[in-house]
Each structure stands twice: as C-alpha cells, then as structure tokens.
Amino acid sequence: MNKNVRAVRELSNLAILFDEMACRMSSTEFTHFVQEHDRLEQLNGIQLIEVKKHE
C-alpha cells in the first residue's frame, strides 16, 4: 500500500477515535484535552486534527 494512503487512513482513524473520546469527556476533561492537543501542535509546528466538542 502506498505510504501516503496509509498515512491518510491512519490519520482518519485517529480523528474518529478522538471524536469518540471527545463525546465521552466532561467539559473539564475536554478543555484539558484541547489544551494539551494545542501544546503538542505548537511544540511540533504542525496541525494534527481539528478538535471540536459535539453537543
């Protein structure tokens, strides 16, 4: 399998996992998660995924 296709598939799977996790988190847990996510993005100089809380 092409490395790019594999990378896109893995990123898609991560996005689904993060979405499922976010739905189960309390507001406090989600805020902490977003802050840590943003810190890692800044540290690495990349945008990993867009994180949003579904109501």
mmCIF file of the N, C-alpha and C atoms, coordinates in Angstrom:
data_MODEL
# 
_entry.id   MODEL 
# 
loop_
_atom_site.group_PDB 
_atom_site.id 
_atom_site.type_symbol 
_atom_site.label_atom_id 
_atom_site.label_alt_id 
_atom_site.label_comp_id 
_atom_site.label_asym_id 
_atom_site.label_entity_id 
_atom_site.label_seq_id 
_atom_site.pdbx_PDB_ins_code 
_atom_site.Cartn_x 
_atom_site.Cartn_y 
_atom_site.Cartn_z 
_atom_site.occupancy 
_atom_site.B_iso_or_equiv 
_atom_site.pdbx_formal_charge 
_atom_site.auth_seq_id 
_atom_site.auth_comp_id 
_atom_site.auth_asym_id 
_atom_site.auth_atom_id 
_atom_site.pdbx_PDB_model_num 
ATOM 1   N N  . MET A 1 1  ? 0.852   -1.182 0.000  1.00 0.00 ? 1  MET A N  1 
ATOM 2   C CA . MET A 1 1  ? 0.000   0.000  0.000  1.00 0.00 ? 1  MET A CA 1 
ATOM 3   C C  . MET A 1 1  ? 0.898   1.246  0.000  1.00 0.00 ? 1  MET A C  1 
ATOM 4   N N  . ASN A 1 2  ? 0.507   2.230  -0.747 1.00 0.00 ? 2  ASN A N  1 
ATOM 5   C CA . ASN A 1 2  ? 1.231   3.492  -0.822 1.00 0.00 ? 2  ASN A CA 1 
ATOM 6   C C  . ASN A 1 2  ? 1.328   4.127  0.573  1.00 0.00 ? 2  ASN A C  1 
ATOM 7   N N  . LYS A 1 3  ? 2.512   4.669  0.913  1.00 0.00 ? 3  LYS A N  1 
ATOM 8   C CA . LYS A 1 3  ? 2.705   5.270  2.241  1.00 0.00 ? 3  LYS A CA 1 
ATOM 9   C C  . LYS A 1 3  ? 1.754   6.429  2.491  1.00 0.00 ? 3  LYS A C  1 
ATOM 10  N N  . ASN A 1 4  ? 1.475   7.224  1.463  1.00 0.00 ? 4  ASN A N  1 
ATOM 11  C CA . ASN A 1 4  ? 0.552   8.355  1.635  1.00 0.00 ? 4  ASN A CA 1 
ATOM 12  C C  . ASN A 1 4  ? -0.857  7.878  1.942  1.00 0.00 ? 4  ASN A C  1 
ATOM 13  N N  . VAL A 1 5  ? -1.283  6.832  1.260  1.00 0.00 ? 5  VAL A N  1 
ATOM 14  C CA . VAL A 1 5  ? -2.623  6.281  1.505  1.00 0.00 ? 5  VAL A CA 1 
ATOM 15  C C  . VAL A 1 5  ? -2.698  5.736  2.923  1.00 0.00 ? 5  VAL A C  1 
ATOM 16  N N  . ARG A 1 6  ? -1.664  5.056  3.351  1.00 0.00 ? 6  ARG A N  1 
ATOM 17  C CA . ARG A 1 6  ? -1.630  4.504  4.709  1.00 0.00 ? 6  ARG A CA 1 
ATOM 18  C C  . ARG A 1 6  ? -1.663  5.629  5.744  1.00 0.00 ? 6  ARG A C  1 
ATOM 19  N N  . ALA A 1 7  ? -0.900  6.692  5.509  1.00 0.00 ? 7  ALA A N  1 
ATOM 20  C CA . ALA A 1 7  ? -0.868  7.819  6.443  1.00 0.00 ? 7  ALA A CA 1 
ATOM 21  C C  . ALA A 1 7  ? -2.234  8.486  6.541  1.00 0.00 ? 7  ALA A C  1 
ATOM 22  N N  . VAL A 1 8  ? -2.890  8.681  5.407  1.00 0.00 ? 8  VAL A N  1 
ATOM 23  C CA . VAL A 1 8  ? -4.222  9.298  5.410  1.00 0.00 ? 8  VAL A CA 1 
ATOM 24  C C  . VAL A 1 8  ? -5.212  8.405  6.148  1.00 0.00 ? 8  VAL A C  1 
ATOM 25  N N  . ARG A 1 9  ? -5.139  7.117  5.930  1.00 0.00 ? 9  ARG A N  1 
ATOM 26  C CA . ARG A 1 9  ? -6.037  6.177  6.613  1.00 0.00 ? 9  ARG A CA 1 
ATOM 27  C C  . ARG A 1 9  ? -5.803  6.213  8.125  1.00 0.00 ? 9  ARG A C  1 
ATOM 28  N N  . GLU A 1 10 ? -4.544  6.233  8.538  1.00 0.00 ? 10 GLU A N  1 
ATOM 29  C CA . GLU A 1 10 ? -4.234  6.273  9.965  1.00 0.00 ? 10 GLU A CA 1 
ATOM 30  C C  . GLU A 1 10 ? -4.694  7.585  10.596 1.00 0.00 ? 10 GLU A C  1 
ATOM 31  N N  . LEU A 1 11 ? -4.512  8.706  9.898  1.00 0.00 ? 11 LEU A N  1 
ATOM 32  C CA . LEU A 1 11 ? -4.992  9.989  10.411 1.00 0.00 ? 11 LEU A CA 1 
ATOM 33  C C  . LEU A 1 11 ? -6.510  10.008 10.521 1.00 0.00 ? 11 LEU A C  1 
ATOM 34  N N  . SER A 1 12 ? -7.182  9.404  9.559  1.00 0.00 ? 12 SER A N  1 
ATOM 35  C CA . SER A 1 12 ? -8.637  9.320  9.598  1.00 0.00 ? 12 SER A CA 1 
ATOM 36  C C  . SER A 1 12 ? -9.091  8.495  10.801 1.00 0.00 ? 12 SER A C  1 
ATOM 37  N N  . ASN A 1 13 ? -8.415  7.380  11.035 1.00 0.00 ? 13 ASN A N  1 
ATOM 38  C CA . ASN A 1 13 ? -8.751  6.542  12.190 1.00 0.00 ? 13 ASN A CA 1 
ATOM 39  C C  . ASN A 1 13 ? -8.524  7.287  13.499 1.00 0.00 ? 13 ASN A C  1 
ATOM 40  N N  . LEU A 1 14 ? -7.444  8.066  13.575 1.00 0.00 ? 14 LEU A N  1 
ATOM 41  C CA . LEU A 1 14 ? -7.182  8.864  14.776 1.00 0.00 ? 14 LEU A CA 1 
ATOM 42  C C  . LEU A 1 14 ? -8.259  9.919  14.978 1.00 0.00 ? 14 LEU A C  1 
ATOM 43  N N  . ALA A 1 15 ? -8.675  10.560 13.903 1.00 0.00 ? 15 ALA A N  1 
ATOM 44  C CA . ALA A 1 15 ? -9.719  11.583 14.001 1.00 0.00 ? 15 ALA A CA 1 
ATOM 45  C C  . ALA A 1 15 ? -11.014 10.976 14.529 1.00 0.00 ? 15 ALA A C  1 
ATOM 46  N N  . ILE A 1 16 ? -11.355 9.780  14.063 1.00 0.00 ? 16 ILE A N  1 
ATOM 47  C CA . ILE A 1 16 ? -12.564 9.096  14.537 1.00 0.00 ? 16 ILE A CA 1 
ATOM 48  C C  . ILE A 1 16 ? -12.426 8.762  16.018 1.00 0.00 ? 16 ILE A C  1 
ATOM 49  N N  . LEU A 1 17 ? -11.264 8.257  16.416 1.00 0.00 ? 17 LEU A N  1 
ATOM 50  C CA . LEU A 1 17 ? -11.023 7.922  17.817 1.00 0.00 ? 17 LEU A CA 1 
ATOM 51  C C  . LEU A 1 17 ? -11.130 9.157  18.705 1.00 0.00 ? 17 LEU A C  1 
ATOM 52  N N  . PHE A 1 18 ? -10.493 10.268 18.302 1.00 0.00 ? 18 PHE A N  1 
ATOM 53  C CA . PHE A 1 18 ? -10.558 11.491 19.091 1.00 0.00 ? 18 PHE A CA 1 
ATOM 54  C C  . PHE A 1 18 ? -11.986 12.010 19.179 1.00 0.00 ? 18 PHE A C  1 
ATOM 55  N N  . ASP A 1 19 ? -12.748 11.892 18.096 1.00 0.00 ? 19 ASP A N  1 
ATOM 56  C CA . ASP A 1 19 ? -14.140 12.337 18.102 1.00 0.00 ? 19 ASP A CA 1 
ATOM 57  C C  . ASP A 1 19 ? -14.948 11.525 19.107 1.00 0.00 ? 19 ASP A C  1 
ATOM 58  N N  . GLU A 1 20 ? -14.744 10.204 19.109 1.00 0.00 ? 20 GLU A N  1 
ATOM 59  C CA . GLU A 1 20 ? -15.456 9.336  20.051 1.00 0.00 ? 20 GLU A CA 1 
ATOM 60  C C  . GLU A 1 20 ? -15.061 9.650  21.492 1.00 0.00 ? 20 GLU A C  1 
ATOM 61  N N  . MET A 1 21 ? -13.772 9.890  21.716 1.00 0.00 ? 21 MET A N  1 
ATOM 62  C CA . MET A 1 21 ? -13.303 10.236 23.059 1.00 0.00 ? 21 MET A CA 1 
ATOM 63  C C  . MET A 1 21 ? -13.904 11.557 23.520 1.00 0.00 ? 21 MET A C  1 
ATOM 64  N N  . ALA A 1 22 ? -13.939 12.542 22.633 1.00 0.00 ? 22 ALA A N  1 
ATOM 65  C CA . ALA A 1 22 ? -14.457 13.863 22.983 1.00 0.00 ? 22 ALA A CA 1 
ATOM 66  C C  . ALA A 1 22 ? -15.924 13.787 23.398 1.00 0.00 ? 22 ALA A C  1 
ATOM 67  N N  . CYS A 1 23 ? -16.681 12.927 22.761 1.00 0.00 ? 23 CYS A N  1 
ATOM 68  C CA . CYS A 1 23 ? -18.104 12.784 23.084 1.00 0.00 ? 23 CYS A CA 1 
ATOM 69  C C  . CYS A 1 23 ? -18.307 12.243 24.497 1.00 0.00 ? 23 CYS A C  1 
ATOM 70  N N  . ARG A 1 24 ? -17.337 11.494 25.006 1.00 0.00 ? 24 ARG A N  1 
ATOM 71  C CA . ARG A 1 24 ? -17.463 10.872 26.326 1.00 0.00 ? 24 ARG A CA 1 
ATOM 72  C C  . ARG A 1 24 ? -16.876 11.724 27.449 1.00 0.00 ? 24 ARG A C  1 
ATOM 73  N N  . MET A 1 25 ? -16.183 12.799 27.106 1.00 0.00 ? 25 MET A N  1 
ATOM 74  C CA . MET A 1 25 ? -15.497 13.613 28.108 1.00 0.00 ? 25 MET A CA 1 
ATOM 75  C C  . MET A 1 25 ? -16.425 14.656 28.717 1.00 0.00 ? 25 MET A C  1 
ATOM 76  N N  . SER A 1 26 ? -16.153 14.966 29.983 1.00 0.00 ? 26 SER A N  1 
ATOM 77  C CA . SER A 1 26 ? -16.828 16.108 30.603 1.00 0.00 ? 26 SER A CA 1 
ATOM 78  C C  . SER A 1 26 ? -16.223 17.383 30.021 1.00 0.00 ? 26 SER A C  1 
ATOM 79  N N  . SER A 1 27 ? -16.828 18.511 30.308 1.00 0.00 ? 27 SER A N  1 
ATOM 80  C CA . SER A 1 27 ? -16.308 19.791 29.800 1.00 0.00 ? 27 SER A CA 1 
ATOM 81  C C  . SER A 1 27 ? -14.892 20.051 30.295 1.00 0.00 ? 27 SER A C  1 
ATOM 82  N N  . THR A 1 28 ? -14.623 19.741 31.559 1.00 0.00 ? 28 THR A N  1 
ATOM 83  C CA . THR A 1 28 ? -13.289 19.950 32.128 1.00 0.00 ? 28 THR A CA 1 
ATOM 84  C C  . THR A 1 28 ? -12.263 19.051 31.455 1.00 0.00 ? 28 THR A C  1 
ATOM 85  N N  . GLU A 1 29 ? -12.600 17.782 31.277 1.00 0.00 ? 29 GLU A N  1 
ATOM 86  C CA . GLU A 1 29 ? -11.685 16.848 30.608 1.00 0.00 ? 29 GLU A CA 1 
ATOM 87  C C  . GLU A 1 29 ? -11.421 17.281 29.174 1.00 0.00 ? 29 GLU A C  1 
ATOM 88  N N  . PHE A 1 30 ? -12.473 17.719 28.490 1.00 0.00 ? 30 PHE A N  1 
ATOM 89  C CA . PHE A 1 30 ? -12.316 18.132 27.100 1.00 0.00 ? 30 PHE A CA 1 
ATOM 90  C C  . PHE A 1 30 ? -11.426 19.370 26.999 1.00 0.00 ? 30 PHE A C  1 
ATOM 91  N N  . THR A 1 31 ? -11.630 20.335 27.893 1.00 0.00 ? 31 THR A N  1 
ATOM 92  C CA . THR A 1 31 ? -10.797 21.543 27.894 1.00 0.00 ? 31 THR A CA 1 
ATOM 93  C C  . THR A 1 31 ? -9.333  21.180 28.098 1.00 0.00 ? 31 THR A C  1 
ATOM 94  N N  . HIS A 1 32 ? -9.057  20.286 29.043 1.00 0.00 ? 32 HIS A N  1 
ATOM 95  C CA . HIS A 1 32 ? -7.674  19.845 29.283 1.00 0.00 ? 32 HIS A CA 1 
ATOM 96  C C  . HIS A 1 32 ? -7.112  19.147 28.046 1.00 0.00 ? 32 HIS A C  1 
ATOM 97  N N  . PHE A 1 33 ? -7.919  18.307 27.421 1.00 0.00 ? 33 PHE A N  1 
ATOM 98  C CA . PHE A 1 33 ? -7.501  17.589 26.216 1.00 0.00 ? 33 PHE A CA 1 
ATOM 99  C C  . PHE A 1 33 ? -7.145  18.567 25.095 1.00 0.00 ? 33 PHE A C  1 
ATOM 100 N N  . VAL A 1 34 ? -7.991  19.579 24.887 1.00 0.00 ? 34 VAL A N  1 
ATOM 101 C CA . VAL A 1 34 ? -7.748  20.563 23.831 1.00 0.00 ? 34 VAL A CA 1 
ATOM 102 C C  . VAL A 1 34 ? -6.479  21.362 24.127 1.00 0.00 ? 34 VAL A C  1 
ATOM 103 N N  . GLN A 1 35 ? -6.283  21.740 25.378 1.00 0.00 ? 35 GLN A N  1 
ATOM 104 C CA . GLN A 1 35 ? -5.076  22.487 25.741 1.00 0.00 ? 35 GLN A CA 1 
ATOM 105 C C  . GLN A 1 35 ? -3.821  21.654 25.483 1.00 0.00 ? 35 GLN A C  1 
ATOM 106 N N  . GLU A 1 36 ? -3.861  20.383 25.844 1.00 0.00 ? 36 GLU A N  1 
ATOM 107 C CA . GLU A 1 36 ? -2.708  19.502 25.609 1.00 0.00 ? 36 GLU A CA 1 
ATOM 108 C C  . GLU A 1 36 ? -2.496  19.282 24.113 1.00 0.00 ? 36 GLU A C  1 
ATOM 109 N N  . HIS A 1 37 ? -3.580  19.113 23.377 1.00 0.00 ? 37 HIS A N  1 
ATOM 110 C CA . HIS A 1 37 ? -3.522  18.947 21.924 1.00 0.00 ? 37 HIS A CA 1 
ATOM 111 C C  . HIS A 1 37 ? -2.867  20.167 21.280 1.00 0.00 ? 37 HIS A C  1 
ATOM 112 N N  . ASP A 1 38 ? -3.305  21.363 21.691 1.00 0.00 ? 38 ASP A N  1 
ATOM 113 C CA . ASP A 1 38 ? -2.744  22.604 21.148 1.00 0.00 ? 38 ASP A CA 1 
ATOM 114 C C  . ASP A 1 38 ? -1.265  22.743 21.497 1.00 0.00 ? 38 ASP A C  1 
ATOM 115 N N  . ARG A 1 39 ? -0.900  22.349 22.726 1.00 0.00 ? 39 ARG A N  1 
ATOM 116 C CA . ARG A 1 39 ? 0.501   22.421 23.150 1.00 0.00 ? 39 ARG A CA 1 
ATOM 117 C C  . ARG A 1 39 ? 1.373   21.520 22.277 1.00 0.00 ? 39 ARG A C  1 
ATOM 118 N N  . LEU A 1 40 ? 0.901   20.312 21.997 1.00 0.00 ? 40 LEU A N  1 
ATOM 119 C CA . LEU A 1 40 ? 1.661   19.384 21.154 1.00 0.00 ? 40 LEU A CA 1 
ATOM 120 C C  . LEU A 1 40 ? 1.784   19.902 19.726 1.00 0.00 ? 40 LEU A C  1 
ATOM 121 N N  . GLU A 1 41 ? 0.715   20.508 19.219 1.00 0.00 ? 41 GLU A N  1 
ATOM 122 C CA . GLU A 1 41 ? 0.778   21.091 17.875 1.00 0.00 ? 41 GLU A CA 1 
ATOM 123 C C  . GLU A 1 41 ? 1.828   22.197 17.810 1.00 0.00 ? 41 GLU A C  1 
ATOM 124 N N  . GLN A 1 42 ? 1.823   23.074 18.804 1.00 0.00 ? 42 GLN A N  1 
ATOM 125 C CA . GLN A 1 42 ? 2.792   24.173 18.824 1.00 0.00 ? 42 GLN A CA 1 
ATOM 126 C C  . GLN A 1 42 ? 4.211   23.639 18.968 1.00 0.00 ? 42 GLN A C  1 
ATOM 127 N N  . LEU A 1 43 ? 4.391   22.656 19.816 1.00 0.00 ? 43 LEU A N  1 
ATOM 128 C CA . LEU A 1 43 ? 5.702   22.065 20.042 1.00 0.00 ? 43 LEU A CA 1 
ATOM 129 C C  . LEU A 1 43 ? 6.261   21.458 18.762 1.00 0.00 ? 43 LEU A C  1 
ATOM 130 N N  . ASN A 1 44 ? 5.391   20.804 17.996 1.00 0.00 ? 44 ASN A N  1 
ATOM 131 C CA . ASN A 1 44 ? 5.820   20.122 16.780 1.00 0.00 ? 44 ASN A CA 1 
ATOM 132 C C  . ASN A 1 44 ? 5.688   20.974 15.522 1.00 0.00 ? 44 ASN A C  1 
ATOM 133 N N  . GLY A 1 45 ? 5.033   22.133 15.638 1.00 0.00 ? 45 GLY A N  1 
ATOM 134 C CA . GLY A 1 45 ? 4.887   23.021 14.493 1.00 0.00 ? 45 GLY A CA 1 
ATOM 135 C C  . GLY A 1 45 ? 3.972   22.491 13.405 1.00 0.00 ? 45 GLY A C  1 
ATOM 136 N N  . ILE A 1 46 ? 2.997   21.653 13.794 1.00 0.00 ? 46 ILE A N  1 
ATOM 137 C CA . ILE A 1 46 ? 2.056   21.097 12.818 1.00 0.00 ? 46 ILE A CA 1 
ATOM 138 C C  . ILE A 1 46 ? 0.647   21.126 13.399 1.00 0.00 ? 46 ILE A C  1 
ATOM 139 N N  . GLN A 1 47 ? -0.341  21.052 12.512 1.00 0.00 ? 47 GLN A N  1 
ATOM 140 C CA . GLN A 1 47 ? -1.717  20.881 12.964 1.00 0.00 ? 47 GLN A CA 1 
ATOM 141 C C  . GLN A 1 47 ? -2.059  19.416 12.812 1.00 0.00 ? 47 GLN A C  1 
ATOM 142 N N  . LEU A 1 48 ? -2.419  18.780 13.920 1.00 0.00 ? 48 LEU A N  1 
ATOM 143 C CA . LEU A 1 48 ? -2.725  17.356 13.896 1.00 0.00 ? 48 LEU A CA 1 
ATOM 144 C C  . LEU A 1 48 ? -4.123  17.120 13.346 1.00 0.00 ? 48 LEU A C  1 
ATOM 145 N N  . ILE A 1 49 ? -5.109  17.544 14.095 1.00 0.00 ? 49 ILE A N  1 
ATOM 146 C CA . ILE A 1 49 ? -6.505  17.430 13.666 1.00 0.00 ? 49 ILE A CA 1 
ATOM 147 C C  . ILE A 1 49 ? -7.272  18.602 14.269 1.00 0.00 ? 49 ILE A C  1 
ATOM 148 N N  . GLU A 1 50 ? -8.418  18.894 13.716 1.00 0.00 ? 50 GLU A N  1 
ATOM 149 C CA . GLU A 1 50 ? -9.307  19.905 14.283 1.00 0.00 ? 50 GLU A CA 1 
ATOM 150 C C  . GLU A 1 50 ? -10.137 19.217 15.354 1.00 0.00 ? 50 GLU A C  1 
ATOM 151 N N  . VAL A 1 51 ? -10.132 19.773 16.561 1.00 0.00 ? 51 VAL A N  1 
ATOM 152 C CA . VAL A 1 51 ? -10.849 19.165 17.677 1.00 0.00 ? 51 VAL A CA 1 
ATOM 153 C C  . VAL A 1 51 ? -12.045 20.032 18.016 1.00 0.00 ? 51 VAL A C  1 
ATOM 154 N N  . LYS A 1 52 ? -13.238 19.428 17.993 1.00 0.00 ? 52 LYS A N  1 
ATOM 155 C CA . LYS A 1 52 ? -14.465 20.154 18.316 1.00 0.00 ? 52 LYS A CA 1 
ATOM 156 C C  . LYS A 1 52 ? -15.311 19.294 19.232 1.00 0.00 ? 52 LYS A C  1 
ATOM 157 N N  . LYS A 1 53 ? -16.024 19.938 20.132 1.00 0.00 ? 53 LYS A N  1 
ATOM 158 C CA . LYS A 1 53 ? -16.935 19.242 21.039 1.00 0.00 ? 53 LYS A CA 1 
ATOM 159 C C  . LYS A 1 53 ? -18.320 19.230 20.414 1.00 0.00 ? 53 LYS A C  1 
ATOM 160 N N  . HIS A 1 54 ? -18.898 18.045 20.263 1.00 0.00 ? 54 HIS A N  1 
ATOM 161 C CA . HIS A 1 54 ? -20.267 17.919 19.760 1.00 0.00 ? 54 HIS A CA 1 
ATOM 162 C C  . HIS A 1 54 ? -21.217 17.995 20.938 1.00 0.00 ? 54 HIS A C  1 
ATOM 163 N N  . GLU A 1 55 ? -22.225 18.789 20.809 1.00 0.00 ? 55 GLU A N  1 
ATOM 164 C CA . GLU A 1 55 ? -23.219 18.933 21.889 1.00 0.00 ? 55 GLU A CA 1 
ATOM 165 C C  . GLU A 1 55 ? -24.397 18.044 21.627 1.00 0.00 ? 55 GLU A C  1 
# 
